[in-house]
Amino acid sequence: MNHFSKDAFSLDVKPIDCPDNYTLKQLFLLSRHGSRLPNLDQIAGFDKIDKAFANVSVSKDWPKNPFPPEKNFRLTTRGKLEPYYNGLQSLRRYEKFWKTVEYDADVVKFQTANAFWIGQSTMSFAEGLLDGTGPIGTCKNEPVFMCHDYLLEMWSACPRWNQTVGSNFALYTEQTYSYGNKTLAPIAERLTKKYNINPPLDPKLVPYLYYYCDFYVLQFNRTDTWCGLLSDDDLIFGRYYWNMRSYYQYSYGNPLNEQLGCAFVTQFVNSVEDYLNGKSRMVADLKFAHGFTDYVVLTTLGVFKNEYPLTADLTLEQMKSLKYIEQKAFYWSSTIYFEIYTSPGKDALLRLVVNFDPYIIPGCDEYCEWSKFKNILGSKINCDFEKLCAYP
């Protein structure tokens, strides 16, 4: 499962080292929100599983779906703490940088996607980062200004994406249909026979069994219920169904996604340019959004590309080898940092750091010269987002 970081609450964080004669001058963050409860689609799937297993002896004593619809998308207790610790970790990892920064809304920007659980995650991060630096209450909180950035949900702002990707289920239905017949149906048939399920278990519920297991672990730290029905390989097969969906909707499975993050990239580049040219005082831009946002932005940058396209005919070993999937790369409260370094008389440097591991942008070194980075991105900078997203 691995849907969250094992060191999420560790404060054993070492400060970074800067390249020789360079100083970290700007910090850009794109973070996924903290751990949350299931969404309505997942909750409905769990209800169907409860019904399918209603007369099965192995599960008769298990509690019925413990995730009520009115609690959909709410942050868990862990989910409220994860961003707070991200803020604490950022303070330690970028110790020299933050020591030079005094909070001001023009200097440190907090931006959030338009969802309450993401706004809460933003507030939690701010508490960790600025704890004890403000005038409010016994904890000396610093009240921060948060604004909504619609580019953090770029698919919603793109009619072309909505018509040709988001609502065009044919993009991945062909793959998931084949996958259902080849892989999920045998699992459902085996479970039906093993537990005498009547009527037979719908293969479409196998991926929801993975999620049922996942959320039981997340919320209750229990593996003795739905997780116990599936083998380790079954869990990978159930998870892969959702990996395919994300691949076709938000990543390399559709060419539009390789351009969809261009407005985000343009905003980033212009912010750096304004600072380097003395037109802006902003040194930190801290954005909080969805895992899907991470997919789109990194796809547009050309990174996090798996060795194999995510198709229905991948072998189990190939599925196991996939590195860039949500559960491994975009887990709850994961972080993407863009570090900007400057040195007098030299080109600025950019480093991309995902969950505090540096990643190489294709065509770059770990520390990429700013002018080289802009050349690599090319037309993705200053793109006409409205024209790109026009439909028809």
VOPAGU-2260 file (C-alpha; in pm, 1 decimal, decimal comma):
REM VOPAGU-2260
SITE   aa  ch    i         X         Y         Z
SITE  MET   A    0       0,0       0,0       0,0
SITE  ASN   A    1     259,4     256,7     111,4
SITE  HIS   A    2      13,0     544,1      82,9
SITE  PHE   A    3     204,3     763,1     326,8
SITE  SER   A    4     561,9     841,6     418,8
SITE  LYS   A    5     726,0     632,4     688,9
SITE  ASP   A    6     927,6     932,8     807,4
SITE  ALA   A    7     638,6    1181,3     793,8
SITE  PHE   A    8     685,6    1276,6    1158,7
SITE  SER   A    9    1063,6    1259,4    1181,0
SITE  LEU   A   10    1245,6    1575,5    1285,9
SITE  ASP   A   11    1588,2    1421,5    1232,7
SITE  VAL   A   12    1639,7    1642,8     928,4
SITE  LYS   A   13    1979,0    1763,7     807,7
SITE  PRO   A   14    2015,3    2109,5     651,5
SITE  ILE   A   15    2093,5    2110,0     281,0
SITE  ASP   A   16    2430,2    2203,2     134,5
SITE  CYS   A   17    2439,3    2470,6    -133,9
SITE  PRO   A   18    2654,5    2448,1    -446,9
SITE  ASP   A   19    2992,3    2623,6    -410,5
SITE  ASN   A   20    2960,2    3003,1    -403,3
SITE  TYR   A   21    2581,1    2985,9    -446,6
SITE  THR   A   22    2307,9    3087,0    -204,2
SITE  LEU   A   23    1951,0    2955,9    -187,8
SITE  LYS   A   24    1741,2    3264,0    -267,2
SITE  GLN   A   25    1395,5    3135,4    -363,5
SITE  LEU   A   26    1190,8    2833,7    -263,9
SITE  PHE   A   27     882,9    2707,3    -445,1
SITE  LEU   A   28     671,5    2427,2    -298,5
SITE  LEU   A   29     394,6    2216,2    -449,4
SITE  SER   A   30     253,3    1983,6    -182,9
SITE  ARG   A   31     -24,7    1731,5    -181,2
SITE  HIS   A   32    -277,9    1761,3     101,1
SITE  GLY   A   33    -264,4    1545,5     413,2
SITE  SER   A   34    -424,4    1202,2     458,4
SITE  ARG   A   35    -800,2    1214,8     414,7
SITE  LEU   A   36   -1104,8     994,2     447,9
SITE  PRO   A   37   -1255,7     829,4     136,6
SITE  ASN   A   38   -1443,8    1021,8    -131,2
SITE  LEU   A   39   -1806,7     950,1    -221,9
SITE  ASP   A   40   -1718,9     708,8    -503,2
SITE  GLN   A   41   -1496,5     507,3    -271,2
SITE  ILE   A   42   -1760,0     507,6       3,9
SITE  ALA   A   43   -2022,5     381,5    -242,4
SITE  GLY   A   44   -1782,9     105,9    -348,6
SITE  PHE   A   45   -1735,2       0,9      13,7
SITE  ASP   A   46   -2113,9     -18,5      59,8
SITE  LYS   A   47   -2134,0    -253,1    -239,6
SITE  ILE   A   48   -1860,1    -470,9     -91,6
SITE  ASP   A   49   -2046,0    -488,1     240,2
SITE  LYS   A   50   -2356,5    -601,4      53,6
SITE  ALA   A   51   -2165,6    -860,2    -150,2
SITE  PHE   A   52   -2011,9   -1007,7     165,3
SITE  ALA   A   53   -2324,8    -976,5     381,7
SITE  ASN   A   54   -2368,6   -1353,8     413,8
SITE  VAL   A   55   -2001,7   -1450,3     417,8
SITE  SER   A   56   -1894,3   -1603,6     746,9
SITE  VAL   A   57   -1539,9   -1464,7     745,9
SITE  SER   A   58   -1663,6   -1105,5     749,3
SITE  LYS   A   59   -1984,2   -1134,0     951,5
SITE  ASP   A   60   -1828,8    -980,5    1262,8
SITE  TRP   A   61   -1650,1    -700,4    1081,4
SITE  PRO   A   62   -1803,2    -354,6    1121,5
SITE  LYS   A   63   -1999,7    -224,0     826,9
SITE  ASN   A   64   -1861,4      62,0     623,9
SITE  PRO   A   65   -1722,8     296,5     893,6
SITE  PHE   A   66   -1684,9     588,3     651,5
SITE  PRO   A   67   -2010,1     790,1     639,0
SITE  PRO   A   68   -2078,5    1004,0     328,9
SITE  GLU   A   69   -2094,0    1323,2     533,6
SITE  LYS   A   70   -1728,9    1270,3     629,4
SITE  ASN   A   71   -1604,4    1236,8     271,5
SITE  PHE   A   72   -1271,2    1409,5     201,8
SITE  ARG   A   73   -1225,7    1510,3     567,1
SITE  LEU   A   74    -867,6    1508,7     687,6
SITE  THR   A   75    -777,7    1233,0     930,8
SITE  THR   A   76    -595,9    1321,8    1251,5
SITE  ARG   A   77    -279,8    1205,7    1079,4
SITE  GLY   A   78    -371,4    1418,6     777,6
SITE  LYS   A   79    -387,2    1730,1     993,2
SITE  LEU   A   80     -46,0    1655,4    1142,7
SITE  GLU   A   81     141,9    1557,8     824,9
SITE  PRO   A   82     154,1    1910,0     672,8
SITE  TYR   A   83     241,7    2055,6    1013,8
SITE  TYR   A   84     546,8    1831,2    1025,9
SITE  ASN   A   85     623,9    1917,3     663,6
SITE  GLY   A   86     647,9    2277,0     779,7
SITE  LEU   A   87     877,6    2180,8    1067,2
SITE  GLN   A   88    1092,0    1971,1     833,2
SITE  SER   A   89    1115,0    2254,3     581,3
SITE  LEU   A   90    1230,6    2487,0     858,6
SITE  ARG   A   91    1511,0    2246,8     944,4
SITE  ARG   A   92    1610,2    2142,0     593,7
SITE  TYR   A   93    1623,0    2499,5     466,7
SITE  GLU   A   94    1745,4    2642,9     796,5
SITE  LYS   A   95    1973,3    2917,8     659,7
SITE  PHE   A   96    1709,8    3028,0     408,2
SITE  TRP   A   97    1423,1    3060,9     655,9
SITE  LYS   A   98    1641,0    3242,6     909,2
SITE  THR   A   99    1663,3    3532,0     662,5
SITE  VAL   A  100    1287,0    3547,2     599,1
SITE  GLU   A  101    1032,8    3742,2     800,8
SITE  TYR   A  102     674,0    3664,4     707,9
SITE  ASP   A  103     504,3    3915,7     482,6
SITE  ALA   A  104     226,9    3835,3     235,9
SITE  ASP   A  105     436,9    3980,7     -49,5
SITE  VAL   A  106     744,3    3783,9      55,7
SITE  VAL   A  107     595,7    3443,7     143,9
SITE  LYS   A  108     288,5    3338,3     -53,4
SITE  PHE   A  109      51,8    3063,7      55,8
SITE  GLN   A  110    -169,1    2940,7    -230,3
SITE  THR   A  111    -426,7    2663,7    -223,3
SITE  ALA   A  112    -654,7    2474,2    -455,3
SITE  ASN   A  113   -1024,2    2536,8    -397,2
SITE  ALA   A  114   -1098,6    2250,6    -157,3
SITE  PHE   A  115   -1143,1    2271,3     218,2
SITE  TRP   A  116    -915,8    1974,5     299,8
SITE  ILE   A  117    -639,0    2139,6      98,5
SITE  GLY   A  118    -694,0    2474,7     269,9
SITE  GLN   A  119    -667,8    2298,4     605,7
SITE  SER   A  120    -341,0    2137,7     495,7
SITE  THR   A  121    -208,6    2481,1     398,5
SITE  MET   A  122    -292,4    2617,3     743,5
SITE  SER   A  123    -128,8    2318,5     910,6
SITE  PHE   A  124     195,3    2367,6     713,5
SITE  ALA   A  125     197,4    2738,0     801,8
SITE  GLU   A  126     165,3    2648,9    1170,8
SITE  GLY   A  127     470,7    2424,4    1150,6
SITE  LEU   A  128     674,8    2672,5     950,5
SITE  LEU   A  129     589,7    2988,3    1147,1
SITE  ASP   A  130     512,3    2850,2    1493,1
SITE  GLY   A  131     617,6    3095,9    1762,0
SITE  THR   A  132     696,9    3383,0    1524,6
SITE  GLY   A  133     369,1    3573,8    1548,3
SITE  PRO   A  134     160,6    3769,6    1800,2
SITE  ILE   A  135    -152,6    3553,1    1827,0
SITE  GLY   A  136    -244,3    3344,6    2132,0
SITE  THR   A  137     -29,1    3157,1    2377,3
SITE  CYS   A  138     152,8    2978,8    2093,5
SITE  LYS   A  139     240,5    3309,3    1922,5
SITE  ASN   A  140      83,8    3211,2    1590,8
SITE  GLU   A  141     142,6    3411,8    1274,8
SITE  PRO   A  142    -179,3    3473,9    1076,4
SITE  VAL   A  143    -106,4    3412,3     708,0
SITE  PHE   A  144    -289,5    3515,0     394,3
SITE  MET   A  145    -398,2    3227,5     170,7
SITE  CYS   A  146    -528,5    3279,3    -181,1
SITE  HIS   A  147    -697,3    3042,9    -422,5
SITE  ASP   A  148    -496,0    2964,7    -736,6
SITE  TYR   A  149    -717,3    2812,6   -1005,9
SITE  LEU   A  150    -407,2    2688,2   -1190,0
SITE  LEU   A  151    -367,1    2427,2    -917,1
SITE  GLU   A  152    -671,6    2253,3   -1067,6
SITE  MET   A  153    -573,3    2320,7   -1426,6
SITE  TRP   A  154    -790,4    2040,2   -1564,7
SITE  SER   A  155   -1103,9    2210,2   -1431,9
SITE  ALA   A  156   -1003,4    2532,2   -1608,5
SITE  CYS   A  157    -943,8    2354,5   -1940,2
SITE  PRO   A  158   -1257,1    2281,9   -2150,3
SITE  ARG   A  159   -1053,2    2077,4   -2398,1
SITE  TRP   A  160    -929,3    1850,2   -2119,5
SITE  ASN   A  161   -1280,3    1812,1   -1978,4
SITE  GLN   A  162   -1422,3    1711,3   -2315,0
SITE  THR   A  163   -1139,1    1498,8   -2453,0
SITE  VAL   A  164    -980,0    1351,0   -2140,6
SITE  GLY   A  165   -1185,5    1395,0   -1823,7
SITE  SER   A  166   -1520,9    1284,0   -1964,4
SITE  ASN   A  167   -1380,4    1070,6   -2246,5
SITE  PHE   A  168   -1368,5     739,6   -2065,2
SITE  ALA   A  169   -1274,0     559,7   -2386,3
SITE  LEU   A  170    -916,5     672,9   -2322,5
SITE  TYR   A  171    -871,4     420,4   -2047,2
SITE  THR   A  172   -1187,2     208,3   -2067,1
SITE  GLU   A  173   -1028,1      -1,1   -2342,2
SITE  GLN   A  174    -739,1     -79,5   -2110,5
SITE  THR   A  175    -941,3    -126,1   -1792,8
SITE  TYR   A  176   -1198,2    -344,3   -1973,6
SITE  SER   A  177    -922,4    -571,4   -2099,4
SITE  TYR   A  178    -757,5    -565,9   -1758,0
SITE  GLY   A  179   -1085,8    -650,9   -1589,7
SITE  ASN   A  180   -1138,0    -958,1   -1805,0
SITE  LYS   A  181    -778,9   -1076,0   -1789,5
SITE  THR   A  182    -681,5    -996,6   -1430,4
SITE  LEU   A  183    -968,1    -881,9   -1208,2
SITE  ALA   A  184   -1226,5   -1141,7   -1315,4
SITE  PRO   A  185   -1011,0   -1439,1   -1206,5
SITE  ILE   A  186    -954,8   -1275,6    -864,8
SITE  ALA   A  187   -1329,5   -1218,3    -823,3
SITE  GLU   A  188   -1402,6   -1575,7    -931,1
SITE  ARG   A  189   -1150,5   -1715,4    -683,9
SITE  LEU   A  190   -1291,9   -1507,7    -397,2
SITE  THR   A  191   -1645,6   -1611,0    -494,0
SITE  LYS   A  192   -1558,9   -1979,2    -474,3
SITE  LYS   A  193   -1345,9   -1949,9    -162,1
SITE  TYR   A  194   -1607,3   -1760,3      39,7
SITE  ASN   A  195   -1922,2   -1889,7    -130,9
SITE  ILE   A  196   -2033,5   -1540,3    -233,8
SITE  ASN   A  197   -2382,9   -1530,8    -383,5
SITE  PRO   A  198   -2442,2   -1358,6    -619,8
SITE  PRO   A  199   -2084,6   -1384,0    -751,2
SITE  LEU   A  200   -1852,0   -1097,4    -671,2
SITE  ASP   A  201   -1843,1    -826,4    -939,3
SITE  PRO   A  202   -1483,5    -795,4   -1071,5
SITE  LYS   A  203   -1526,9    -416,3   -1069,2
SITE  LEU   A  204   -1526,8    -432,3    -688,8
SITE  VAL   A  205   -1176,0    -579,6    -667,0
SITE  PRO   A  206   -1006,8    -235,9    -701,7
SITE  TYR   A  207   -1239,4    -106,0    -427,6
SITE  LEU   A  208   -1130,3    -396,0    -206,5
SITE  TYR   A  209    -778,4    -256,7    -241,0
SITE  TYR   A  210    -902,3      86,2    -128,2
SITE  TYR   A  211   -1109,5     -66,3     153,9
SITE  CYS   A  212    -793,5    -234,0     282,5
SITE  ASP   A  213    -591,4      84,6     230,5
SITE  PHE   A  214    -827,5     308,9     425,3
SITE  TYR   A  215    -862,1      55,5     708,2
SITE  VAL   A  216    -485,6      64,7     748,4
SITE  LEU   A  217    -475,7     443,1     727,4
SITE  GLN   A  218    -762,3     511,8     968,1
SITE  PHE   A  219    -750,8     215,2    1206,4
SITE  ASN   A  220    -408,0      56,6    1145,8
SITE  ARG   A  221    -585,6    -273,3    1085,2
SITE  THR   A  222    -485,8    -538,8     833,8
SITE  ASP   A  223    -706,4    -812,7     978,9
SITE  THR   A  224   -1022,5    -731,0     782,3
SITE  TRP   A  225   -1042,7    -659,5     409,9
SITE  CYS   A  226    -665,8    -673,0     364,6
SITE  GLY   A  227    -676,8   -1036,2     475,9
SITE  LEU   A  228    -896,9   -1136,4     183,2
SITE  LEU   A  229    -635,4   -1039,2     -71,4
SITE  SER   A  230    -284,1   -1167,6    -122,5
SITE  ASP   A  231       2,0    -923,2    -165,4
SITE  ASP   A  232     -18,0    -978,8    -540,2
SITE  ASP   A  233    -395,0    -923,8    -539,2
SITE  LEU   A  234    -340,0    -586,6    -369,6
SITE  ILE   A  235     -97,1    -487,9    -644,6
SITE  PHE   A  236    -349,2    -594,0    -909,5
SITE  GLY   A  237    -624,0    -394,5    -739,0
SITE  ARG   A  238    -400,4     -90,4    -703,6
SITE  TYR   A  239    -286,4    -106,9   -1065,7
SITE  TYR   A  240    -640,6     -47,0   -1189,6
SITE  TRP   A  241    -629,2     300,3   -1030,1
SITE  ASN   A  242    -272,7     355,8   -1151,4
SITE  MET   A  243    -392,8     308,1   -1509,0
SITE  ARG   A  244    -675,5     555,9   -1462,1
SITE  SER   A  245    -440,3     825,9   -1331,2
SITE  TYR   A  246    -192,3     753,9   -1610,1
SITE  TYR   A  247    -448,1     815,7   -1884,3
SITE  GLN   A  248    -626,1    1106,2   -1717,8
SITE  TYR   A  249    -338,4    1307,6   -1569,5
SITE  SER   A  250      -9,1    1175,3   -1700,0
SITE  TYR   A  251     167,7    1042,1   -2007,8
SITE  GLY   A  252    -132,0     837,9   -2122,5
SITE  ASN   A  253    -261,6    1146,7   -2305,4
SITE  PRO   A  254     -40,1    1399,2   -2492,6
SITE  LEU   A  255    -248,6    1694,2   -2369,3
SITE  ASN   A  256    -124,9    1630,8   -2015,5
SITE  GLU   A  257     231,4    1702,1   -2130,5
SITE  GLN   A  258     116,1    2059,4   -2202,9
SITE  LEU   A  259    -155,5    2101,4   -1939,1
SITE  GLY   A  260      83,0    2226,4   -1670,1
SITE  CYS   A  261     225,7    2498,9   -1893,5
SITE  ALA   A  262      41,5    2782,3   -1715,2
SITE  PHE   A  263     178,2    2658,5   -1382,4
SITE  VAL   A  264     528,3    2643,5   -1530,4
SITE  THR   A  265     487,4    2991,0   -1682,0
SITE  GLN   A  266     380,3    3135,4   -1347,3
SITE  PHE   A  267     683,0    2975,0   -1183,0
SITE  VAL   A  268     928,4    3102,6   -1444,9
SITE  ASN   A  269     786,3    3455,4   -1436,7
SITE  SER   A  270     809,1    3460,9   -1055,4
SITE  VAL   A  271    1176,6    3366,4   -1068,0
SITE  GLU   A  272    1247,9    3617,1   -1346,0
SITE  ASP   A  273    1075,8    3898,8   -1156,7
SITE  TYR   A  274    1284,8    3825,0    -848,7
SITE  LEU   A  275    1612,5    3797,9   -1040,5
SITE  ASN   A  276    1536,8    4127,8   -1215,2
SITE  GLY   A  277    1454,4    4307,1    -891,7
SITE  LYS   A  278    1083,7    4343,0    -968,8
SITE  SER   A  279     959,1    4121,4    -684,1
SITE  ARG   A  280    1030,4    4067,5    -314,9
SITE  MET   A  281     872,7    3722,0    -316,7
SITE  VAL   A  282    1119,0    3456,0    -200,0
SITE  ALA   A  283     882,1    3167,8    -117,1
SITE  ASP   A  284     573,2    3049,2    -304,7
SITE  LEU   A  285     407,3    2763,6    -113,5
SITE  LYS   A  286     129,2    2587,6    -303,5
SITE  PHE   A  287     -98,5    2309,0    -181,0
SITE  ALA   A  288    -309,5    2097,1    -411,0
SITE  HIS   A  289    -413,0    1747,9    -523,5
SITE  GLY   A  290    -204,9    1445,9    -614,1
SITE  PHE   A  291    -341,3    1494,6    -966,3
SITE  THR   A  292    -174,7    1837,6    -972,4
SITE  ASP   A  293     158,2    1669,7    -899,7
SITE  TYR   A  294      99,2    1427,8   -1187,3
SITE  VAL   A  295      24,8    1707,2   -1436,7
SITE  VAL   A  296     312,2    1935,3   -1335,4
SITE  LEU   A  297     577,4    1662,5   -1335,0
SITE  THR   A  298     442,4    1524,3   -1663,2
SITE  THR   A  299     470,8    1869,4   -1818,2
SITE  LEU   A  300     829,8    1889,7   -1691,3
SITE  GLY   A  301     901,6    1552,4   -1854,9
SITE  VAL   A  302    1000,8    1373,9   -1535,2
SITE  PHE   A  303     862,1    1079,5   -1338,0
SITE  LYS   A  304     816,9     870,1   -1650,7
SITE  ASN   A  305     797,9     496,2   -1592,2
SITE  GLU   A  306     985,5     247,5   -1806,8
SITE  TYR   A  307     658,9     104,6   -1934,5
SITE  PRO   A  308     334,1     262,8   -2054,9
SITE  LEU   A  309      62,7     159,4   -1808,4
SITE  THR   A  310    -133,5     -85,0   -2021,8
SITE  ALA   A  311    -352,4    -382,5   -1936,1
SITE  ASP   A  312     -93,1    -638,8   -2043,3
SITE  LEU   A  313     184,0    -550,6   -1798,4
SITE  THR   A  314     313,9    -846,7   -1603,2
SITE  LEU   A  315     305,1    -857,5   -1225,0
SITE  GLU   A  316     681,4    -804,8   -1211,1
SITE  GLN   A  317     651,1    -499,0   -1433,3
SITE  MET   A  318     376,5    -360,7   -1207,8
SITE  LYS   A  319     598,7    -413,5    -904,8
SITE  SER   A  320     882,6    -225,8   -1073,4
SITE  LEU   A  321     676,1      87,7   -1140,7
SITE  LYS   A  322     838,4     369,1    -947,1
SITE  TYR   A  323     624,9     668,0   -1040,6
SITE  ILE   A  324     278,5     584,3    -915,9
SITE  GLU   A  325      68,0     763,1    -657,4
SITE  GLN   A  326     132,0     524,4    -369,6
SITE  LYS   A  327     511,2     550,4    -410,1
SITE  ALA   A  328     565,7     902,2    -542,4
SITE  PHE   A  329     260,1    1115,3    -461,6
SITE  TYR   A  330     155,1     981,1    -123,5
SITE  TRP   A  331     -36,4    1196,9     122,4
SITE  SER   A  332     136,3    1527,9     197,8
SITE  SER   A  333     421,2    1457,6     -45,3
SITE  THR   A  334     631,2    1759,5    -140,5
SITE  ILE   A  335     784,5    1896,2    -459,1
SITE  TYR   A  336    1037,7    2175,7    -406,4
SITE  PHE   A  337    1190,7    2396,7    -672,5
SITE  GLU   A  338    1509,5    2550,1    -527,3
SITE  ILE   A  339    1657,6    2863,0    -688,3
SITE  TYR   A  340    2024,1    2943,2    -618,4
SITE  THR   A  341    2213,0    3258,2    -718,2
SITE  SER   A  342    2577,0    3365,8    -729,2
SITE  PRO   A  343    2709,3    3709,7    -832,3
SITE  GLY   A  344    2786,7    3725,2   -1202,6
SITE  LYS   A  345    2665,9    3369,5   -1270,1
SITE  ASP   A  346    2353,6    3210,9   -1410,2
SITE  ALA   A  347    2102,1    3110,0   -1145,7
SITE  LEU   A  348    2059,9    2738,0   -1072,9
SITE  LEU   A  349    1744,1    2531,1   -1032,9
SITE  ARG   A  350    1714,7    2204,0    -842,8
SITE  LEU   A  351    1400,5    1988,0    -841,1
SITE  VAL   A  352    1350,9    1795,6    -515,0
SITE  VAL   A  353    1064,5    1547,6    -468,1
SITE  ASN   A  354    1009,0    1420,7    -114,6
SITE  PHE   A  355    1357,6    1556,0     -44,7
SITE  ASP   A  356    1523,1    1345,6    -314,6
SITE  PRO   A  357    1672,1    1540,9    -608,7
SITE  TYR   A  358    1539,5    1454,7    -952,2
SITE  ILE   A  359    1695,0    1531,6   -1286,4
SITE  ILE   A  360    1489,9    1725,1   -1539,4
SITE  PRO   A  361    1563,6    1566,2   -1880,4
SITE  GLY   A  362    1847,5    1757,2   -2044,8
SITE  CYS   A  363    1966,5    1903,8   -1712,0
SITE  ASP   A  364    2211,2    1821,4   -1437,0
SITE  GLU   A  365    2097,0    1805,2   -1073,5
SITE  TYR   A  366    2164,7    2178,8   -1048,6
SITE  CYS   A  367    2033,2    2309,1   -1378,0
SITE  GLU   A  368    2140,9    2644,5   -1519,0
SITE  TRP   A  369    1837,0    2869,0   -1533,1
SITE  SER   A  370    1885,5    2965,9   -1898,4
SITE  LYS   A  371    1925,0    2598,4   -1992,7
SITE  PHE   A  372    1607,2    2506,2   -1804,9
SITE  LYS   A  373    1411,5    2772,8   -1993,3
SITE  ASN   A  374    1546,2    2648,3   -2326,2
SITE  ILE   A  375    1445,6    2291,6   -2241,7
SITE  LEU   A  376    1090,8    2395,9   -2150,5
SITE  GLY   A  377    1063,6    2605,5   -2466,6
SITE  SER   A  378     704,1    2671,1   -2570,8
SITE  LYS   A  379     569,7    2543,4   -2238,4
SITE  ILE   A  380     674,4    2883,2   -2102,5
SITE  ASN   A  381     441,6    3172,5   -2185,5
SITE  CYS   A  382     198,2    2933,1   -2348,7
SITE  ASP   A  383    -148,3    3047,9   -2447,9
SITE  PHE   A  384    -344,9    2841,3   -2196,1
SITE  GLU   A  385    -682,3    2958,2   -2326,9
SITE  LYS   A  386    -587,6    2861,1   -2681,9
SITE  LEU   A  387    -447,9    2526,5   -2566,5
SITE  CYS   A  388    -767,5    2451,9   -2377,1
SITE  ALA   A  389   -1018,0    2583,2   -2632,1
SITE  TYR   A  390   -1283,1    2327,2   -2736,1
SITE  PRO   A  391   -1377,1    2248,0   -3003,8
